[in-house]
C-alpha cells in the first residue's frame, strides 16, 4: 500500500471527490482534512459544491465531523455530502480528464462565472492560448506551450511552459498548479523564472501570487 499518497481531491461534473486511503483512521482523516481544506480555503471560498468521499466506511458521527470541517474551514457552500457508492466508482476511469463544470466560481474567484475557459487536454509545445478571463487546464502545459489570461491560471497537472496571469494588469491574479515549474511566469507586470532542479517527479501543489511587486510561490 502507498502510505505516502495521503488524501486526494478530485473533480467531476458534480463537484468534489475526496479520495481517502482505506487504512486511515478517523482521527487521521480529520487531522489531514482540516490541514488541507484550510490551506486551500482561498480556492473554495464562495463556491457551491457537492462532495462525495471514497475510502473507508465512516460512522454517521465521523461523517458529521468531516462535513463540519468542510463547512467551517472551506468557506464554500456544501450542497450535499455522502459516500460514493462502490458501483459508481467502478464505472469511472480515474485516468480520464475530470470535468469541473461545477467549479466555475471556484476557479474564477470574484470574476463573472462565465468568464472562465476550460482546456480538457494537454497544452503542447507551440500552442498559445489567450483568454479574457481565467483559464483552467485539466492536463499538463508542456515546455513551449503558452497561456495568457487576464484572470487566474489553474493547471491541474504539470506546468512547464510559459504562463501570464493578470495580463490586463490585475495584480490580484494568481497561478496555481499541481507541479509548478514554468519556463517563465508573469502576473500583471511582475516576471519570474523558476530555477532548474532535479525533482521532476515531485508533485507539490503551489500557488504564485504578487506581493510587494514580486512573484511569491507558496505550497498549498
N, C-alpha and C positions, 0 to 999 in steps of 0.2 A: 504493500500500500504506500501511496505517496503522501507521507506525512508533512511534506513541505508545501503542499498545494494550498491549503487553507481554504477559507470561504471565498467563493467566486460570485460576482454579479454578472448576469447575462440579460440581454434584452430579447423580447419577442414582440409580436404585433399587439399583445395585450398590455405589456408593461415590463415589470422587473421579475427576473427569476433569480432566486438566491440558491446557490448550489453549496450544500453543507456536507463535508466528509462524513461518511457513515459512522466513523469511530469517535466523533466529537461528543463530549458530554454536554448536557445543557449549560453548565457553567462556562465551558469553553466557548460555546456558541454565543452566549450573551456577552461575554467579555470581548470577543473578537468583533462581533457585530456592532457593539457600541463604539469601538475604536474606528472601524471602517466607515460606519454611517456618519459619525461626527466629522471625520476627515473629508468626506465627500458632500457635506451638507450644502456647500455653495452651489453644487450642481443640482441637487434635489429640490432646493427651496422653491416653493410656489408651484411645483408640478403636481398633477393629479395622476396617480398611477395605481395599477392593480399589481399586487405582489403575490407570488407563489413561491414556495420553497421545495427543494428536493433534498433528500437525505434521510436521516433517522426520523422515525415517528416520534413526535413530541406530544406530551400530555397537553390537555387543554390549558392547564396552568402555565406551562412553558410556552405554548403558542401565544398566550396572552402577554407574557413577559416580553417575547420577541416583538410582537406588534407594538407594545408600549415603547420599546426602544426606537422603532421606526417612526412612530408618531412624535416622540419627544425630540429625537436627535436629527431627523432628516429635514424638517421644515416643509415636507411635502404633505399633500392630502392623500392618505392611503384609502382608496375607494373600496378595496377588498383585500383580504389576506387569507391564504389557505395553503394546504399541502398539495403539490401537484400529484395527480393520480398516476400510478405506475404505467397504465396502458397509454396514457397521454405522452409520457416520457419516451416510451419505446417507439412511437411513431415519428419522433423527431430526430434529425441528424444534426448533432451539435457542431459538425464541421461546416455546415452551411451558414452563409451570412445571415445574421439576425436582422429583423426589421424593427425599427424604432419609431413606428408611426405614432405611438402614444407618447413620444418623448420630445415633441417639438418645443414645448415650453421649457422642458428640462434643459435642452441644449441651447436655446436661443436667448435665455435669460429674460431681460426686460424688453427685448425686441419683439416685434409683431410675430405671432406664432407662425404665420405663413411665410415669413422671411427666413426660411431655413432650407438649404439644399442637401439632400441625402445622396451619397455616392455609395452604391452597394457593390463595389468591386475594388480591386487594387488599382491605384493610380500609378501607371507605369512611367518609366523614363521617357521624356519627350512630351508628356501630356501636361497641359496647362489648364487649370480650372480657375475661372474668375467668377465671383458672385457678389451681388449687393445684398449681403446678409450673412448668416452663419453657414458654415459648411461642416457636415458630418460625414466622415469616410468610414464605412464599415468594411475595413480591409487595411492594407498597407499603402504607404506612399513611398515608392521606390526612389533611389537616387536618380536625379534628373527630372522627377515629377515636381510640379509647382502648384500650389494652392494660394490664391489671393482672395481674401474675403474682407468685406467691410465690417463684419461682425467677428464672432468667435470661430475657431477651427478646432474640431474634435476628431481625433483619429483613433478608432478602436482597433489598433494594430500597431505596426512599426512605422514611425515617421522618420524617414531617412532622406527625404527630398527637401525642397525649399518651401517655406510657408510664410505668409504675410497675413496676419490678423489685424483688424482695425485699420484696414488700408485707407479708409477715408479720414483717418486722424483720431479714431476712437481709442484713447489710451486705457480705457477700462476693459478692452477686449482681452481675451486670453487664448492660449493654445494648450490643448490637453492631448496626451497620447499615452497609450499603454507602454510604449517604448519610445522615448523622445530623443532622437539622435539626428536632427536635421542638419543638412549641409549649411543652411542659413535660416535664421528665424528673425522675423520682423514683427513688431507690434507697434502700430502707428508709425512714428518716426524712429523708434529705437531699433537697433540692429545688433545681432549677436551671432556667433558661430559656436557650435558645440565642439569641445575638444575631442581629438581622436582618442579612442580607448579600445580595449580588447574584450569588453564584456558584451559582445554581440548577442549572446544567448540570454542575457538577463532581462527579465520583464519587470520593470518598475514604473508603475503609472506616475506621471509627473504633470505638473501644470506650470506654464510660463506666463508671467504677468509683468507689468511695468511698475516699478517702484522707484521714485526719485529719478526718473528719466532713464533707468537701466532695466534690462530684462533680467528677472529673477526666476530661476527654476526651482520648484519645490516638489517633494514627493507628495502623493495623495494617498 
